[in-house]
């Protein structure tokens, strides 16, 4: 996913050692849209269901919130 996030170093200091070779965006103008699968974040993350922490954090393709419908799917069609 090339240039879909801002470069942390560029945001902090306005400079990046990688310059034009950096895979992150150096400014809003360089940001590209993220194309997501239609089922993106429609199911709960298995790590969260198991009570653990997901190593992917906000980059995870699954939801990190659990709703009553997740516990009782037959009662919430």
C-alpha positions as a printed NumPy array, in Angstrom:
array([[  0.   ,   0.   ,   0.   ],
       [  2.268,   2.675,  -1.357],
       [  1.869,   6.201,   0.074],
       [ -1.434,   5.57 ,   1.851],
       [ -0.077,   6.881,   5.192],
       [  1.902,   9.969,   6.136],
       [  5.605,   9.51 ,   6.922],
       [  6.19 ,   9.788,  10.695],
       [  9.656,  11.343,  10.329],
       [  8.416,  13.875,   7.797],
       [  5.494,  14.801,  10.074],
       [  7.779,  15.245,  13.104],
       [ 10.621,  17.176,  11.528],
       [  9.66 ,  18.053,   7.964],
       [ 12.527,  15.891,   6.673],
       [ 12.97 ,  12.218,   5.829],
       [ 16.214,  10.327,   5.162],
       [ 14.536,   8.341,   2.373],
       [ 13.392,  11.482,   0.482],
       [ 11.792,  10.458,  -2.853],
       [ 12.45 ,   6.76 ,  -2.126],
       [ 10.21 ,   6.796,   0.982],
       [  7.174,   4.525,   0.706],
       [  5.141,   6.91 ,   2.882],
       [  3.549,  10.201,   1.821],
       [  5.341,  13.497,   2.485],
       [  2.26 ,  15.68 ,   2.709],
       [ -1.461,  15.454,   2.034],
       [ -0.967,  15.956,  -1.711],
       [  0.978,  12.661,  -1.959],
       [ -1.592,  10.563,  -0.066],
       [ -3.334,   7.918,  -2.153],
       [ -6.771,   6.446,  -1.374],
       [ -6.965,   3.059,   0.294],
       [ -9.097,   0.569,  -1.623],
       [-10.719,  -1.802,   0.869],
       [-12.457,  -5.138,   0.398],
       [-16.277,  -4.838,   0.808],
       [-16.123,  -7.088,   3.906],
       [-13.391,  -5.   ,   5.588],
       [-13.931,  -4.933,   9.39 ],
       [-17.235,  -6.84 ,   9.231],
       [-16.024,  -9.688,  11.486],
       [-14.437,  -9.528,  14.95 ],
       [-10.673, -10.098,  15.2  ],
       [ -9.819, -13.573,  16.551],
       [ -7.188, -12.093,  18.875],
       [ -9.813,  -9.805,  20.441],
       [-12.325, -12.661,  20.787],
       [ -9.639, -14.679,  22.573],
       [ -9.062, -11.854,  25.037],
       [ -5.653, -10.921,  23.673],
       [ -4.166,  -7.879,  22.022],
       [ -3.985,  -7.757,  18.256],
       [ -0.446,  -7.096,  16.976],
       [ -1.878,  -5.32 ,  13.91 ],
       [ -3.631,  -2.618,  15.979],
       [ -5.424,  -0.114,  13.709],
       [ -4.059,  -1.867,  10.588],
       [ -6.025,  -5.028,  11.378],
       [ -8.594,  -5.997,   8.736],
       [-11.027,  -7.139,  11.434],
       [-13.143,  -5.262,  14.019],
       [-11.792,  -4.738,  17.521],
       [-15.181,  -3.987,  19.049],
       [-17.592,  -6.67 ,  20.192],
       [-21.351,  -6.106,  20.039],
       [-24.211,  -8.121,  21.606],
       [-24.89 ,  -9.558,  18.141],
       [-21.422, -11.167,  18.228],
       [-22.354, -13.067,  21.414],
       [-25.894, -13.988,  20.365],
       [-25.986, -14.081,  16.547],
       [-29.311, -15.954,  16.381],
       [-31.071, -13.219,  18.391],
       [-29.775, -10.424,  16.111],
       [-30.476, -11.413,  12.481]])
